[in-house]
Amino acid sequence: MVIKYPLLSEKSVGLIEKENKLIFIVEKNATKTDIKKKIEELYGVKVADVQTSINMKGEKRAFVKLIGENAASNLATKLNII
């Protein structure tokens, strides 16, 4: 399981609206390529870019930029994030 769950926060909602990005909590050993393939497979969207970081709790976050206007907001609506 590469993708654990989508992150819901004030920052994530702002990124959806401004930058067409979603934030997911992922496995620590997941690579950017793994994350990109899994997001495209699970949700049927095209991924432009993946950036990762590890937070203070030791969780790995993936910032996923989607291709297509409003693609992130459409996916967030399907996932009941917004």
HUSUL-V569826 format. One record per helix or strand. SS is the DSSP state (helix for helix, strand for strand). FROM is the first residue (numbers start at 1). TO is the last residue. If there is no record, write none. Layout:
ss=SS from=FROM to=TO
ss=SS from=FROM to=TO
This chain:
ss=strand from=3 to=6
ss=helix from=10 to=19
ss=strand from=21 to=26
ss=helix from=32 to=43
ss=strand from=47 to=54
ss=strand from=60 to=66
ss=helix from=71 to=78
